[in-house]
Amino acid sequence: MTHQTQLRDRAAVLDGKDELAAKRQEFVLDDTVYLDGNSLGALPANVEARVADVITREWGKLRIRSWEESGWWTAPERIGDRLAPLLGAAPGQVVVADSTSVNVFKALVAAVRIARGEGGEGEGAERDEIVVDATTFPTDGYIAASAARLTGCRLIPSVPADVPGVLGPRTAAVLLNHADYRSGKLHDLPGLTAAVHAVGALVVWDLCHTAGALPIGLDEHGVDLAVGCTYKYLNGGPGSPAYLYVRKEHQPRFDSPLPGWNSHAEPFGMRADYAPADDAVRGRVGTPDILSLLAFDAALNVWEGVSTAAVRAKSLALTDFFLECVAAYVPEGRVESITPAAHAERGSQIALRCPDAAGVMKRLIERGVVGDYRAPDVLRFGFTPLYVSFADTERAARVLADTLADTLEELPESPPQGA
Ligand SMILES: Cc1ncc(COP(=O)(O)O)c(C=O)c1O
């Protein structure tokens, strides 16, 4: 039996045993292999009719009445509560609003204010350092730098593994990514959270590359604040609003740097003085983006009956199988995985170093395998367990091998890994 027949047979067996296999029917897909759900999740089939209903009935017929009668006004916290189980959060701690970038700003500035005891006894006033993941997605780095300037803090970039070594009595807040957007490396959320707490600081986690792909356990691990987007593994649609988690015990001291009228205790009181709402609603700013928000609400229906443990098990099985197929099909030296082999350090994406990643990805897409690339030399393949099959996975590796066979470029010496 050839490698190919063996691996195709294995894929069929694995798909036959896959308890999530039926979920694929709930998405709009075609016969391309879609491995870009780590950038834009596929469309859940029920969303179109729901958005049409929001437009024609709730907006078209009810108009202004929908703020109350269709529940538009309270949608950010109601949908936050629907999302919360996927983040491992009890109700009342998540709002869905704004972009991840904006939520990073709110969370980080608020974290510094809490760590300094502002509005309380003032214990912690000497804290003047913000630690940021040195390998972060750029927007988090830009915003952390701005938050540091605004709060009079020094910014300390550090790769996540080295964070415990840079923490101290002056640390106010730490901003970390749960998974690296380039390599797919998963960072130790429980361990790093505990290390930050040991010096009396607060941690903000960016969950963009993990929520919907694996269990997060925000409450269980004592995370202070968290943010993330809903358009990747949560399938909310292009530009769907992000979320902000504020741990219950921090809510009374969450002092938003963007205290808009939507976070006011009495928004329709139209008062000149600001008084924040009691709960997670403090994380809101202005009028919610109803069409995108309700599209995301509908997209959450696909999670009915799905456990994040089952999603994680399939994600690891898919990424293991992809690495095995790549090793079998692609001649040595043509690509190199920069995603950790250890399950404990792997998110739901495989990143392969490859010369001319842009050109290779273009040809892969022409051949029906959709992933993406990050300059200069990283091919990214995202595995969304709700709709990617093992047959897709084998096909992606086979088409990658065929595509590389058409080019002669060898992989140059490995550069040091960083941002
Ligand atoms: C880790 C991470 N943080 C932040 C962002 C940016 O989010 P937004 O454009 O919604 O502000 C992204 C976008 O892909 C991301 O991957």
The ligand as an SDF file (V2000), in Angstrom:
LIG
                    3D

 16 16  0  0  0  0  0  0  0  0999 V2000
   -4.0670   38.2090   18.5300 C   0  0  0  0  0  0  0  0  0  0  0  0
   -4.8310   39.3190   17.8800 C   0  0  0  0  0  0  0  0  0  0  0  0
   -5.1070   40.4510   18.5770 N   0  0  0  0  0  0  0  0  0  0  0  0
   -5.7890   41.4690   18.0180 C   0  0  0  0  0  0  0  0  0  0  0  0
   -6.2310   41.3960   16.7050 C   0  0  0  0  0  0  0  0  0  0  0  0
   -6.9200   42.5840   16.0920 C   0  0  0  0  0  0  0  0  0  0  0  0
   -8.2450   42.6100   16.3290 O   0  0  0  0  0  0  0  0  0  0  0  0
   -9.1850   43.7900   15.8030 P   0  0  0  0  0  0  0  0  0  0  0  0
   -8.7940   44.0560   14.3910 O   0  0  0  0  0  0  0  0  0  0  0  0
  -10.5440   43.1510   15.9060 O   0  0  0  0  0  0  0  0  0  0  0  0
   -9.0310   44.9480   16.6660 O   0  0  0  0  0  0  0  0  0  0  0  0
   -6.0020   40.2350   15.9560 C   0  0  0  0  0  0  0  0  0  0  0  0
   -6.4840   40.1380   14.5810 C   0  0  0  0  0  0  0  0  0  0  0  0
   -6.3000   39.2000   13.8710 O   0  0  0  0  0  0  0  0  0  0  0  0
   -5.2660   39.1870   16.5520 C   0  0  0  0  0  0  0  0  0  0  0  0
   -4.9780   38.0810   15.8580 O   0  0  0  0  0  0  0  0  0  0  0  0
  1  2  1  0
  2  3  1  0
  2 15  2  0
  3  4  2  0
  4  5  1  0
  5  6  1  0
  5 12  2  0
  6  7  1  0
  7  8  1  0
  8  9  2  0
  8 10  1  0
  8 11  1  0
 12 13  1  0
 12 15  1  0
 13 14  2  0
 15 16  1  0
M  END
$$$$
